[in-house]
Each structure stands twice: as C-alpha cells, then as structure tokens.
C-alpha cells in the first residue's frame, strides 16, 4: 500500500494498493481521479527527496504532496 498525503489540500490522505512499481506521474493521476478533485501543479516528496514524474513508487512508500506556489 502507498500512502499519499495531500498537504494544504482538501483531498487529504489517499491509500492506494500497487501490484508493481508505478511512475509518480501515473500514480498522481490515479489519485486525482479517485479524489474527484482537479490537481494543479504539485511538488511531491518521498523520504526528503523531491520526486520527478518518472520516479518509481513502490509498495510501502509514503509521499507528501504540496501545491506548487508562485508569486512575487
């Protein structure tokens, strides 16, 4: 099971079972579909490291997702 914590978002926590490793890009799309809420730009962190779209997510991972903020 993978735990994805959407911080600063009404989505909250989503738990997803994986049969095999999946790219972060694919997994976040599944989370968006499951939540029914649109996702804007995000930053995802696993064990202190920023995830890239093609990074593989494996069973047991916990990921914190934050909205990407910009401004000046």
PQR file of N, CA, C, O and H, with PARSE charges and radii, in Angstrom:
ATOM      1  N   UNK A   1       0.846  -1.173   0.000 -0.4000 1.5000
ATOM      2  CA  UNK A   1       0.000   0.000   0.000 -0.0000 2.0000
ATOM      3  C   UNK A   1       0.888   1.231   0.000  0.5500 1.7000
ATOM      4  O   UNK A   1       1.900   1.275   0.701 -0.5500 1.4000
ATOM      5  N   UNK A   2       0.512   2.225  -0.782 -0.4000 1.5000
ATOM      6  CA  UNK A   2       1.192   3.512  -0.843 -0.0000 2.0000
ATOM      7  C   UNK A   2       0.278   4.538  -0.192  0.5500 1.7000
ATOM      8  O   UNK A   2      -0.928   4.547  -0.437 -0.5500 1.4000
ATOM      9  H   UNK A   2      -0.309   2.189  -1.351  0.4000 1.0000
ATOM     10  N   UNK A   3       0.848   5.397   0.633 -0.4000 1.5000
ATOM     11  CA  UNK A   3       0.086   6.461   1.274 -0.0000 2.0000
ATOM     12  C   UNK A   3       0.522   7.780   0.646  0.5500 1.7000
ATOM     13  O   UNK A   3       1.710   8.101   0.607 -0.5500 1.4000
ATOM     14  H   UNK A   3       1.828   5.391   0.833  0.4000 1.0000
ATOM     15  N   UNK A   4      -0.461   8.542   0.152 -0.4000 1.5000
ATOM     16  CA  UNK A   4      -0.188   9.847  -0.445 -0.0000 2.0000
ATOM     17  C   UNK A   4      -0.933  10.883   0.385  0.5500 1.7000
ATOM     18  O   UNK A   4      -2.163  10.876   0.447 -0.5500 1.4000
ATOM     19  H   UNK A   4      -1.426   8.281   0.183  0.4000 1.0000
ATOM     20  N   UNK A   5      -0.179  11.771   1.020 -0.4000 1.5000
ATOM     21  CA  UNK A   5      -0.743  12.828   1.859 -0.0000 2.0000
ATOM     22  C   UNK A   5      -0.739  14.140   1.087  0.5500 1.7000
ATOM     23  O   UNK A   5       0.321  14.696   0.800 -0.5500 1.4000
ATOM     24  H   UNK A   5       0.819  11.776   0.970  0.4000 1.0000
ATOM     25  N   UNK A   6      -1.916  14.628   0.757 -0.4000 1.5000
ATOM     26  CA  UNK A   6      -2.032  15.906   0.062 -0.0000 2.0000
ATOM     27  C   UNK A   6      -2.115  17.002   1.115  0.5500 1.7000
ATOM     28  O   UNK A   6      -3.170  17.232   1.707 -0.5500 1.4000
ATOM     29  H   UNK A   6      -2.777  14.176   0.990  0.4000 1.0000
ATOM     30  N   UNK A   7      -0.998  17.671   1.339 -0.4000 1.5000
ATOM     31  CA  UNK A   7      -0.911  18.727   2.343 -0.0000 2.0000
ATOM     32  C   UNK A   7      -1.492  20.016   1.773  0.5500 1.7000
ATOM     33  O   UNK A   7      -1.396  20.268   0.572 -0.5500 1.4000
ATOM     34  H   UNK A   7      -0.142  17.484   0.858  0.4000 1.0000
ATOM     35  N   UNK A   8      -2.089  20.822   2.628 -0.4000 1.5000
ATOM     36  CA  UNK A   8      -2.685  22.104   2.231 -0.0000 2.0000
ATOM     37  C   UNK A   8      -3.737  21.912   1.149  0.5500 1.7000
ATOM     38  O   UNK A   8      -3.886  22.757   0.266 -0.5500 1.4000
ATOM     39  H   UNK A   8      -2.167  20.617   3.604  0.4000 1.0000
ATOM     40  N   UNK A   9      -4.467  20.804   1.216 -0.4000 1.5000
ATOM     41  CA  UNK A   9      -5.476  20.471   0.210 -0.0000 2.0000
ATOM     42  C   UNK A   9      -6.633  19.744   0.886  0.5500 1.7000
ATOM     43  O   UNK A   9      -6.447  19.044   1.882 -0.5500 1.4000
ATOM     44  H   UNK A   9      -4.347  20.118   1.933  0.4000 1.0000
ATOM     45  N   UNK A  10      -7.812  19.917   0.336 -0.4000 1.5000
ATOM     46  CA  UNK A  10      -8.973  19.212   0.882 -0.0000 2.0000
ATOM     47  C   UNK A  10      -8.985  17.731   0.488  0.5500 1.7000
ATOM     48  O   UNK A  10      -9.820  16.971   0.978 -0.5500 1.4000
ATOM     49  H   UNK A  10      -7.963  20.485  -0.473  0.4000 1.0000
ATOM     50  N   UNK A  11      -8.080  17.321  -0.379 -0.4000 1.5000
ATOM     51  CA  UNK A  11      -8.014  15.908  -0.773 -0.0000 2.0000
ATOM     52  C   UNK A  11      -7.615  15.050   0.421  0.5500 1.7000
ATOM     53  O   UNK A  11      -8.187  13.982   0.640 -0.5500 1.4000
ATOM     54  H   UNK A  11      -7.402  17.938  -0.777  0.4000 1.0000
ATOM     55  N   UNK A  12      -6.633  15.514   1.194 -0.4000 1.5000
ATOM     56  CA  UNK A  12      -6.224  14.778   2.390 -0.0000 2.0000
ATOM     57  C   UNK A  12      -5.355  13.580   2.076  0.5500 1.7000
ATOM     58  O   UNK A  12      -4.404  13.684   1.301 -0.5500 1.4000
ATOM     59  H   UNK A  12      -6.168  16.382   1.016  0.4000 1.0000
ATOM     60  N   UNK A  13      -5.670  12.447   2.668 -0.4000 1.5000
ATOM     61  CA  UNK A  13      -4.858  11.234   2.569 -0.0000 2.0000
ATOM     62  C   UNK A  13      -5.541  10.226   1.652  0.5500 1.7000
ATOM     63  O   UNK A  13      -6.744   9.983   1.756 -0.5500 1.4000
ATOM     64  H   UNK A  13      -6.442  12.362   3.298  0.4000 1.0000
ATOM     65  N   UNK A  14      -4.752   9.646   0.754 -0.4000 1.5000
ATOM     66  CA  UNK A  14      -5.248   8.590  -0.132 -0.0000 2.0000
ATOM     67  C   UNK A  14      -4.318   7.393   0.009  0.5500 1.7000
ATOM     68  O   UNK A  14      -3.096   7.539  -0.004 -0.5500 1.4000
ATOM     69  H   UNK A  14      -3.776   9.843   0.669  0.4000 1.0000
ATOM     70  N   UNK A  15      -4.905   6.214   0.143 -0.4000 1.5000
ATOM     71  CA  UNK A  15      -4.140   4.971   0.199 -0.0000 2.0000
ATOM     72  C   UNK A  15      -4.442   4.171  -1.060  0.5500 1.7000
ATOM     73  O   UNK A  15      -5.601   3.949  -1.409 -0.5500 1.4000
ATOM     74  H   UNK A  15      -5.897   6.095   0.153  0.4000 1.0000
ATOM     75  N   UNK A  16      -3.381   3.743  -1.736 -0.4000 1.5000
ATOM     76  CA  UNK A  16      -3.543   3.010  -2.995 -0.0000 2.0000
ATOM     77  C   UNK A  16      -2.686   1.755  -2.949  0.5500 1.7000
ATOM     78  O   UNK A  16      -1.517   1.805  -2.566 -0.5500 1.4000
ATOM     79  H   UNK A  16      -2.439   3.924  -1.452  0.4000 1.0000
ATOM     80  N   UNK A  17      -3.271   0.631  -3.339 -0.4000 1.5000
ATOM     81  CA  UNK A  17      -2.516  -0.620  -3.429 -0.0000 2.0000
ATOM     82  C   UNK A  17      -1.838  -0.705  -4.786  0.5500 1.7000
ATOM     83  O   UNK A  17      -2.413  -0.328  -5.806 -0.5500 1.4000
ATOM     84  H   UNK A  17      -4.220   0.590  -3.650  0.4000 1.0000
ATOM     85  N   UNK A  18      -0.609  -1.204  -4.785 -0.4000 1.5000
ATOM     86  CA  UNK A  18       0.138  -1.388  -6.027 -0.0000 2.0000
ATOM     87  C   UNK A  18       0.522  -2.852  -6.173  0.5500 1.7000
ATOM     88  O   UNK A  18       0.979  -3.481  -5.219 -0.5500 1.4000
ATOM     89  H   UNK A  18      -0.142  -1.510  -3.955  0.4000 1.0000
ATOM     90  N   UNK A  19       0.332  -3.390  -7.379 -0.4000 1.5000
ATOM     91  CA  UNK A  19       0.776  -4.748  -7.673 -0.0000 2.0000
ATOM     92  C   UNK A  19       2.241  -4.753  -8.094  0.5500 1.7000
ATOM     93  O   UNK A  19       2.953  -5.737  -7.888 -0.5500 1.4000
ATOM     94  H   UNK A  19      -0.039  -2.879  -8.154  0.4000 1.0000
ATOM     95  N   UNK A  20       2.681  -3.650  -8.681 -0.4000 1.5000
ATOM     96  CA  UNK A  20       4.068  -3.499  -9.122 -0.0000 2.0000
ATOM     97  C   UNK A  20       4.415  -2.013  -9.083  0.5500 1.7000
ATOM     98  O   UNK A  20       3.517  -1.173  -9.013 -0.5500 1.4000
ATOM     99  H   UNK A  20       2.103  -2.852  -8.848  0.4000 1.0000
ATOM    100  N   UNK A  21       5.706  -1.677  -9.128 -0.4000 1.5000
ATOM    101  CA  UNK A  21       6.083  -0.259  -9.093 -0.0000 2.0000
ATOM    102  C   UNK A  21       5.416   0.533 -10.223  0.5500 1.7000
ATOM    103  O   UNK A  21       5.191   0.018 -11.318 -0.5500 1.4000
ATOM    104  H   UNK A  21       6.435  -2.359  -9.186  0.4000 1.0000
ATOM    105  N   UNK A  22       5.110   1.786  -9.925 -0.4000 1.5000
ATOM    106  CA  UNK A  22       4.423   2.670 -10.870 -0.0000 2.0000
ATOM    107  C   UNK A  22       5.104   4.029 -10.855  0.5500 1.7000
ATOM    108  O   UNK A  22       5.623   4.452  -9.822 -0.5500 1.4000
ATOM    109  H   UNK A  22       5.292   2.204  -9.035  0.4000 1.0000
ATOM    110  N   UNK A  23       5.105   4.712 -11.990 -0.4000 1.5000
ATOM    111  CA  UNK A  23       5.713   6.038 -12.014 -0.0000 2.0000
ATOM    112  C   UNK A  23       4.876   7.003 -11.176  0.5500 1.7000
ATOM    113  O   UNK A  23       3.665   6.834 -11.038 -0.5500 1.4000
ATOM    114  H   UNK A  23       4.683   4.368 -12.828  0.4000 1.0000
ATOM    115  N   UNK A  24       5.540   8.014 -10.621 -0.4000 1.5000
ATOM    116  CA  UNK A  24       4.828   9.019  -9.844 -0.0000 2.0000
ATOM    117  C   UNK A  24       3.774   9.696 -10.707  0.5500 1.7000
ATOM    118  O   UNK A  24       2.669   9.967 -10.236 -0.5500 1.4000
ATOM    119  H   UNK A  24       6.524   8.151 -10.734  0.4000 1.0000
ATOM    120  N   UNK A  25       4.099   9.969 -11.948 -0.4000 1.5000
ATOM    121  CA  UNK A  25       3.167  10.628 -12.869 -0.0000 2.0000
ATOM    122  C   UNK A  25       1.861   9.838 -12.987  0.5500 1.7000
ATOM    123  O   UNK A  25       0.777  10.419 -12.939 -0.5500 1.4000
ATOM    124  H   UNK A  25       4.996   9.749 -12.331  0.4000 1.0000
ATOM    125  N   UNK A  26       1.961   8.529 -13.139 -0.4000 1.5000
ATOM    126  CA  UNK A  26       0.786   7.673 -13.253 -0.0000 2.0000
ATOM    127  C   UNK A  26       0.018   7.618 -11.938  0.5500 1.7000
ATOM    128  O   UNK A  26      -1.211   7.689 -11.918 -0.5500 1.4000
ATOM    129  H   UNK A  26       2.842   8.056 -13.178  0.4000 1.0000
ATOM    130  N   UNK A  27       0.758   7.493 -10.844 -0.4000 1.5000
ATOM    131  CA  UNK A  27       0.105   7.376  -9.544 -0.0000 2.0000
ATOM    132  C   UNK A  27      -0.647   8.651  -9.169  0.5500 1.7000
ATOM    133  O   UNK A  27      -1.760   8.568  -8.649 -0.5500 1.4000
ATOM    134  H   UNK A  27       1.756   7.435 -10.861  0.4000 1.0000
ATOM    135  N   UNK A  28      -0.075   9.819  -9.416 -0.4000 1.5000
ATOM    136  CA  UNK A  28      -0.760  11.063  -9.056 -0.0000 2.0000
ATOM    137  C   UNK A  28      -2.017  11.245  -9.914  0.5500 1.7000
ATOM    138  O   UNK A  28      -3.000  11.817  -9.442 -0.5500 1.4000
ATOM    139  H   UNK A  28       0.829   9.887  -9.838  0.4000 1.0000
ATOM    140  N   UNK A  29      -2.002  10.769 -11.159 -0.4000 1.5000
ATOM    141  CA  UNK A  29      -3.213  10.808 -11.997 -0.0000 2.0000
ATOM    142  C   UNK A  29      -4.297   9.915 -11.399  0.5500 1.7000
ATOM    143  O   UNK A  29      -5.474  10.276 -11.403 -0.5500 1.4000
ATOM    144  H   UNK A  29      -1.204  10.304 -11.542  0.4000 1.0000
ATOM    145  N   UNK A  30      -3.906   8.758 -10.889 -0.4000 1.5000
ATOM    146  CA  UNK A  30      -4.876   7.872 -10.225 -0.0000 2.0000
ATOM    147  C   UNK A  30      -5.462   8.537  -8.986  0.5500 1.7000
ATOM    148  O   UNK A  30      -6.659   8.427  -8.722 -0.5500 1.4000
ATOM    149  H   UNK A  30      -2.950   8.464 -10.885  0.4000 1.0000
ATOM    150  N   UNK A  31      -4.612   9.229  -8.225 -0.4000 1.5000
ATOM    151  CA  UNK A  31      -5.083   9.929  -7.030 -0.0000 2.0000
ATOM    152  C   UNK A  31      -6.097  11.011  -7.395  0.5500 1.7000
ATOM    153  O   UNK A  31      -7.122  11.160  -6.729 -0.5500 1.4000
ATOM    154  H   UNK A  31      -3.639   9.318  -8.439  0.4000 1.0000
ATOM    155  N   UNK A  32      -5.809  11.758  -8.446 -0.4000 1.5000
ATOM    156  CA  UNK A  32      -6.720  12.819  -8.881 -0.0000 2.0000
ATOM    157  C   UNK A  32      -8.065  12.231  -9.297  0.5500 1.7000
ATOM    158  O   UNK A  32      -9.116  12.766  -8.944 -0.5500 1.4000
ATOM    159  H   UNK A  32      -4.976  11.638  -8.987  0.4000 1.0000
ATOM    160  N   UNK A  33      -8.033  11.139 -10.043 -0.4000 1.5000
ATOM    161  CA  UNK A  33      -9.279  10.503 -10.476 -0.0000 2.0000
ATOM    162  C   UNK A  33     -10.057   9.979  -9.280  0.5500 1.7000
ATOM    163  O   UNK A  33     -11.280  10.110  -9.223 -0.5500 1.4000
ATOM    164  H   UNK A  33      -7.180  10.704 -10.330  0.4000 1.0000
ATOM    165  N   UNK A  34      -9.364   9.397  -8.344 -0.4000 1.5000
ATOM    166  CA  UNK A  34     -10.021   8.834  -7.160 -0.0000 2.0000
ATOM    167  C   UNK A  34     -10.632   9.919  -6.277  0.5500 1.7000
ATOM    168  O   UNK A  34     -11.705   9.723  -5.706 -0.5500 1.4000
ATOM    169  H   UNK A  34      -8.371   9.290  -8.390  0.4000 1.0000
ATOM    170  N   UNK A  35      -9.957  11.056  -6.162 -0.4000 1.5000
ATOM    171  CA  UNK A  35     -10.455  12.131  -5.303 -0.0000 2.0000
ATOM    172  C   UNK A  35     -11.600  12.894  -5.949  0.5500 1.7000
ATOM    173  O   UNK A  35     -12.438  13.468  -5.254 -0.5500 1.4000
ATOM    174  H   UNK A  35      -9.085  11.215  -6.626  0.4000 1.0000
ATOM    175  N   UNK A  36     -11.640  12.904  -7.286 -0.4000 1.5000
ATOM    176  CA  UNK A  36     -12.670  13.662  -7.988 -0.0000 2.0000
ATOM    177  C   UNK A  36     -12.409  15.160  -7.986  0.5500 1.7000
ATOM    178  O   UNK A  36     -13.262  15.943  -8.404 -0.5500 1.4000
ATOM    179  H   UNK A  36     -10.959  12.438  -7.851  0.4000 1.0000
ATOM    180  N   UNK A  37     -11.227  15.563  -7.514 -0.4000 1.5000
ATOM    181  CA  UNK A  37     -10.873  16.978  -7.473 -0.0000 2.0000
ATOM    182  C   UNK A  37      -9.717  17.240  -8.424  0.5500 1.7000
ATOM    183  O   UNK A  37      -8.813  16.413  -8.545 -0.5500 1.4000
ATOM    184  H   UNK A  37     -10.534  14.928  -7.173  0.4000 1.0000
ATOM    185  N   UNK A  38      -9.737  18.378  -9.097 -0.4000 1.5000
ATOM    186  CA  UNK A  38      -8.646  18.680 -10.022 -0.0000 2.0000
ATOM    187  C   UNK A  38      -7.352  19.005  -9.259  0.5500 1.7000
ATOM    188  O   UNK A  38      -7.379  19.621  -8.194 -0.5500 1.4000
ATOM    189  H   UNK A  38     -10.471  19.050  -8.999  0.4000 1.0000
ATOM    190  N   UNK A  39      -6.244  18.582  -9.822 -0.4000 1.5000
ATOM    191  CA  UNK A  39      -4.941  18.901  -9.246 -0.0000 2.0000
ATOM    192  C   UNK A  39      -4.268  19.941 -10.124  0.5500 1.7000
ATOM    193  O   UNK A  39      -4.262  19.825 -11.349 -0.5500 1.4000
ATOM    194  H   UNK A  39      -6.222  18.081 -10.687  0.4000 1.0000
ATOM    195  N   UNK A  40      -3.712  20.937  -9.498 -0.4000 1.5000
ATOM    196  CA  UNK A  40      -2.878  21.883 -10.229 -0.0000 2.0000
ATOM    197  C   UNK A  40      -1.452  21.380 -10.176  0.5500 1.7000
ATOM    198  O   UNK A  40      -1.217  20.178 -10.051 -0.5500 1.4000
ATOM    199  H   UNK A  40      -3.716  21.031  -8.503  0.4000 1.0000
ATOM    200  N   UNK A  41      -0.510  22.281 -10.267 -0.4000 1.5000
ATOM    201  CA  UNK A  41       0.890  21.891 -10.138 -0.0000 2.0000
ATOM    202  C   UNK A  41       1.176  21.450  -8.710  0.5500 1.7000
ATOM    203  O   UNK A  41       0.665  22.037  -7.756 -0.5500 1.4000
ATOM    204  H   UNK A  41      -0.700  23.257 -10.369  0.4000 1.0000
ATOM    205  N   UNK A  42       1.989  20.421  -8.569 -0.4000 1.5000
ATOM    206  CA  UNK A  42       2.307  19.905  -7.241 -0.0000 2.0000
ATOM    207  C   UNK A  42       3.798  19.632  -7.111  0.5500 1.7000
ATOM    208  O   UNK A  42       4.512  19.487  -8.103 -0.5500 1.4000
ATOM    209  H   UNK A  42       2.405  19.944  -9.344  0.4000 1.0000
ATOM    210  N   UNK A  43       4.244  19.566  -5.881 -0.4000 1.5000
ATOM    211  CA  UNK A  43       5.579  19.100  -5.531 -0.0000 2.0000
ATOM    212  C   UNK A  43       5.387  17.888  -4.638  0.5500 1.7000
ATOM    213  O   UNK A  43       4.628  17.939  -3.670 -0.5500 1.4000
ATOM    214  H   UNK A  43       3.664  19.684  -5.075  0.4000 1.0000
ATOM    215  N   UNK A  44       6.070  16.801  -4.958 -0.4000 1.5000
ATOM    216  CA  UNK A  44       5.927  15.569  -4.184 -0.0000 2.0000
ATOM    217  C   UNK A  44       7.264  15.196  -3.567  0.5500 1.7000
ATOM    218  O   UNK A  44       8.304  15.251  -4.225 -0.5500 1.4000
ATOM    219  H   UNK A  44       6.687  16.759  -5.744  0.4000 1.0000
ATOM    220  N   UNK A  45       7.225  14.815  -2.295 -0.4000 1.5000
ATOM    221  CA  UNK A  45       8.442  14.487  -1.557 -0.0000 2.0000
ATOM    222  C   UNK A  45       8.305  13.107  -0.925  0.5500 1.7000
ATOM    223  O   UNK A  45       7.314  12.797  -0.265 -0.5500 1.4000
ATOM    224  H   UNK A  45       6.380  14.769  -1.761  0.4000 1.0000
ATOM    225  N   UNK A  46       9.337  12.286  -1.150 -0.4000 1.5000
ATOM    226  CA  UNK A  46       9.410  10.949  -0.544 -0.0000 2.0000
ATOM    227  C   UNK A  46      10.745  10.841   0.198  0.5500 1.7000
ATOM    228  O   UNK A  46      11.809  10.995  -0.401 -0.5500 1.4000
ATOM    229  H   UNK A  46      10.142  12.538  -1.687  0.4000 1.0000
ATOM    230  N   UNK A  47      10.680  10.580   1.487 -0.4000 1.5000
ATOM    231  CA  UNK A  47      11.884  10.450   2.318 -0.0000 2.0000
ATOM    232  C   UNK A  47      12.861  11.605   2.095  0.5500 1.7000
ATOM    233  O   UNK A  47      14.068  11.394   1.974 -0.5500 1.4000
ATOM    234  H   UNK A  47       9.815  10.455   1.974  0.4000 1.0000
ATOM    235  N   UNK A  48      12.326  12.833   2.042 -0.4000 1.5000
ATOM    236  CA  UNK A  48      13.157  14.027   1.934 -0.0000 2.0000
ATOM    237  C   UNK A  48      13.658  14.360   0.547  0.5500 1.7000
ATOM    238  O   UNK A  48      14.440  15.297   0.386 -0.5500 1.4000
ATOM    239  H   UNK A  48      11.346  13.005   2.140  0.4000 1.0000
ATOM    240  N   UNK A  49      13.224  13.613  -0.466 -0.4000 1.5000
ATOM    241  CA  UNK A  49      13.683  13.840  -1.832 -0.0000 2.0000
ATOM    242  C   UNK A  49      12.516  14.212  -2.731  0.5500 1.7000
ATOM    243  O   UNK A  49      11.466  13.570  -2.705 -0.5500 1.4000
ATOM    244  H   UNK A  49      12.589  12.852  -0.335  0.4000 1.0000
ATOM    245  N   UNK A  50      12.713  15.256  -3.527 -0.4000 1.5000
ATOM    246  CA  UNK A  50      11.694  15.705  -4.478 -0.0000 2.0000
ATOM    247  C   UNK A  50      11.532  14.659  -5.577  0.5500 1.7000
ATOM    248  O   UNK A  50      12.515  14.240  -6.188 -0.5500 1.4000
ATOM    249  H   UNK A  50      13.566  15.778  -3.548  0.4000 1.0000
ATOM    250  N   UNK A  51      10.294  14.239  -5.830 -0.4000 1.5000
ATOM    251  CA  UNK A  51      10.024  13.240  -6.868 -0.0000 2.0000
ATOM    252  C   UNK A  51       9.901  13.890  -8.239  0.5500 1.7000
ATOM    253  O   UNK A  51       9.392  15.002  -8.381 -0.5500 1.4000
ATOM    254  H   UNK A  51       9.495  14.579  -5.334  0.4000 1.0000
ATOM    255  N   UNK A  52      10.376  13.175  -9.227 -0.4000 1.5000
ATOM    256  CA  UNK A  52      10.232  13.557 -10.634 -0.0000 2.0000
ATOM    257  C   UNK A  52       9.139  12.671 -11.240  0.5500 1.7000
ATOM    258  O   UNK A  52       8.882  11.583 -10.726 -0.5500 1.4000
ATOM    259  H   UNK A  52      10.790  12.272  -9.111  0.4000 1.0000
ATOM    260  N   UNK A  53       8.491  13.118 -12.328 -0.4000 1.5000
ATOM    261  CA  UNK A  53       7.375  12.352 -12.900 -0.0000 2.0000
ATOM    262  C   UNK A  53       7.678  10.882 -13.179  0.5500 1.7000
ATOM    263  O   UNK A  53       6.794  10.041 -13.014 -0.5500 1.4000
ATOM    264  H   UNK A  53       8.700  14.002 -12.746  0.4000 1.0000
ATOM    265  N   UNK A  54       8.875  10.554 -13.587 -0.4000 1.5000
ATOM    266  CA  UNK A  54       9.186   9.164 -13.953 -0.0000 2.0000
ATOM    267  C   UNK A  54       9.753   8.330 -12.812  0.5500 1.7000
ATOM    268  O   UNK A  54      10.041   7.148 -12.999 -0.5500 1.4000
ATOM    269  H   UNK A  54       9.593  11.237 -13.721  0.4000 1.0000
ATOM    270  N   UNK A  55       9.920   8.929 -11.628 -0.4000 1.5000
ATOM    271  CA  UNK A  55      10.400   8.158 -10.485 -0.0000 2.0000
ATOM    272  C   UNK A  55       9.402   7.060 -10.143  0.5500 1.7000
ATOM    273  O   UNK A  55       8.190   7.276 -10.175 -0.5500 1.4000
ATOM    274  H   UNK A  55       9.686   9.889 -11.476  0.4000 1.0000
ATOM    275  N   UNK A  56       9.918   5.886  -9.816 -0.4000 1.5000
ATOM    276  CA  UNK A  56       9.048   4.753  -9.496 -0.0000 2.0000
ATOM    277  C   UNK A  56       8.642   4.768  -8.030  0.5500 1.7000
ATOM    278  O   UNK A  56       9.455   5.008  -7.137 -0.5500 1.4000
ATOM    279  H   UNK A  56      10.902   5.711  -9.790  0.4000 1.0000
ATOM    280  N   UNK A  57       7.370   4.505  -7.816 -0.4000 1.5000
ATOM    281  CA  UNK A  57       6.788   4.413  -6.490 -0.0000 2.0000
ATOM    282  C   UNK A  57       6.538   2.934  -6.217  0.5500 1.7000
ATOM    283  O   UNK A  57       6.032   2.204  -7.070 -0.5500 1.4000
ATOM    284  H   UNK A  57       6.710   4.310  -8.542  0.4000 1.0000
ATOM    285  N   UNK A  58       6.902   2.509  -5.008 -0.4000 1.5000
ATOM    286  CA  UNK A  58       6.762   1.103  -4.655 -0.0000 2.0000
ATOM    287  C   UNK A  58       5.877   0.939  -3.430  0.5500 1.7000
ATOM    288  O   UNK A  58       5.658   1.876  -2.662 -0.5500 1.4000
ATOM    289  H   UNK A  58       7.313   3.102  -4.315  0.4000 1.0000
ATOM    290  N   UNK A  59       5.381  -0.269  -3.273 -0.4000 1.5000
ATOM    291  CA  UNK A  59       4.570  -0.600  -2.110 -0.0000 2.0000
ATOM    292  C   UNK A  59       5.327  -0.217  -0.842  0.5500 1.7000
ATOM    293  O   UNK A  59       6.517  -0.505  -0.721 -0.5500 1.4000
ATOM    294  H   UNK A  59       5.558  -1.030  -3.897  0.4000 1.0000
ATOM    295  N   UNK A  60       4.648   0.430   0.102 -0.4000 1.5000
ATOM    296  CA  UNK A  60       5.263   0.842   1.351 -0.0000 2.0000
ATOM    297  C   UNK A  60       5.729   2.288   1.368  0.5500 1.7000
ATOM    298  O   UNK A  60       6.060   2.813   2.431 -0.5500 1.4000
ATOM    299  H   UNK A  60       3.681   0.664   0.004  0.4000 1.0000
ATOM    300  N   UNK A  61       5.763   2.947   0.208 -0.4000 1.5000
ATOM    301  CA  UNK A  61       6.172   4.345   0.160 -0.0000 2.0000
ATOM    302  C   UNK A  61       5.104   5.245   0.762  0.5500 1.7000
ATOM    303  O   UNK A  61       3.911   4.959   0.673 -0.5500 1.4000
ATOM    304  H   UNK A  61       5.494   2.520  -0.656  0.4000 1.0000
ATOM    305  N   UNK A  62       5.549   6.342   1.378 -0.4000 1.5000
ATOM    306  CA  UNK A  62       4.644   7.391   1.843 -0.0000 2.0000
ATOM    307  C   UNK A  62       5.138   8.689   1.228  0.5500 1.7000
ATOM    308  O   UNK A  62       6.317   9.029   1.323 -0.5500 1.4000
ATOM    309  H   UNK A  62       6.519   6.575   1.450  0.4000 1.0000
ATOM    310  N   UNK A  63       4.222   9.408   0.597 -0.4000 1.5000
ATOM    311  CA  UNK A  63       4.566  10.602  -0.168 -0.0000 2.0000
ATOM    312  C   UNK A  63       3.757  11.786   0.345  0.5500 1.7000
ATOM    313  O   UNK A  63       2.553  11.679   0.577 -0.5500 1.4000
ATOM    314  H   UNK A  63       3.264   9.131   0.520  0.4000 1.0000
ATOM    315  N   UNK A  64       4.434  12.912   0.517 -0.4000 1.5000
ATOM    316  CA  UNK A  64       3.764  14.157   0.885 -0.0000 2.0000
ATOM    317  C   UNK A  64       3.718  15.035  -0.353  0.5500 1.7000
ATOM    318  O   UNK A  64       4.732  15.258  -1.015 -0.5500 1.4000
ATOM    319  H   UNK A  64       5.412  12.999   0.329  0.4000 1.0000
ATOM    320  N   UNK A  65       2.511  15.536  -0.658 -0.4000 1.5000
ATOM    321  CA  UNK A  65       2.302  16.346  -1.850 -0.0000 2.0000
ATOM    322  C   UNK A  65       1.840  17.741  -1.417  0.5500 1.7000
ATOM    323  O   UNK A  65       0.922  17.892  -0.610 -0.5500 1.4000
ATOM    324  H   UNK A  65       1.687  15.355  -0.120  0.4000 1.0000
ATOM    325  N   UNK A  66       2.503  18.747  -1.976 -0.4000 1.5000
ATOM    326  CA  UNK A  66       2.192  20.133  -1.685 -0.0000 2.0000
ATOM    327  C   UNK A  66       1.844  20.850  -2.969  0.5500 1.7000
ATOM    328  O   UNK A  66       2.416  20.543  -4.015 -0.5500 1.4000
ATOM    329  H   UNK A  66       3.249  18.625  -2.631  0.4000 1.0000
ATOM    330  N   UNK A  67       0.907  21.813  -2.921 -0.4000 1.5000
ATOM    331  CA  UNK A  67       0.638  22.591  -4.122 -0.0000 2.0000
ATOM    332  C   UNK A  67       1.860  23.445  -4.458  0.5500 1.7000
ATOM    333  O   UNK A  67       2.506  23.996  -3.567 -0.5500 1.4000
ATOM    334  H   UNK A  67       0.442  22.062  -2.071  0.4000 1.0000
ATOM    335  N   UNK A  68       2.167  23.548  -5.738 -0.4000 1.5000
ATOM    336  CA  UNK A  68       3.269  24.403  -6.163 -0.0000 2.0000
ATOM    337  C   UNK A  68       2.764  25.839  -6.116  0.5500 1.7000
ATOM    338  O   UNK A  68       1.762  26.173  -6.749 -0.5500 1.4000
ATOM    339  H   UNK A  68       1.642  23.100  -6.462  0.4000 1.0000
ATOM    340  N   UNK A  69       3.451  26.672  -5.375 -0.4000 1.5000
ATOM    341  CA  UNK A  69       3.042  28.059  -5.216 -0.0000 2.0000
ATOM    342  C   UNK A  69       4.049  28.968  -5.932  0.5500 1.7000
ATOM    343  O   UNK A  69       5.250  28.702  -5.966 -0.5500 1.4000
ATOM    344  H   UNK A  69       4.264  26.400  -4.861  0.4000 1.0000
ATOM    345  N   UNK A  70       3.520  30.026  -6.487 -0.4000 1.5000
ATOM    346  CA  UNK A  70       4.412  31.001  -7.113 -0.0000 2.0000
ATOM    347  C   UNK A  70       3.901  32.388  -6.784  0.5500 1.7000
ATOM    348  O   UNK A  70       2.780  32.557  -6.303 -0.5500 1.4000
ATOM    349  H   UNK A  70       2.544  30.243  -6.459  0.4000 1.0000
ATOM    350  N   UNK A  71       4.694  33.326  -7.035 -0.4000 1.5000
ATOM    351  CA  UNK A  71       4.282  34.706  -6.759 -0.0000 2.0000
ATOM    352  C   UNK A  71       5.503  35.559  -6.522  0.5500 1.7000
ATOM    353  O   UNK A  71       6.643  35.104  -6.618 -0.5500 1.4000
ATOM    354  H   UNK A  71       5.604  33.189  -7.426  0.4000 1.0000
ATOM    355  N   UNK A  72       5.238  36.776  -6.217 -0.4000 1.5000
ATOM    356  CA  UNK A  72       6.375  37.646  -6.049 -0.0000 2.0000
ATOM    357  C   UNK A  72       6.242  38.602  -4.983  0.5500 1.7000
ATOM    358  O   UNK A  72       7.153  39.397  -4.748 -0.5500 1.4000
ATOM    359  H   UNK A  72       4.312  37.145  -6.138  0.4000 1.0000
TER
END
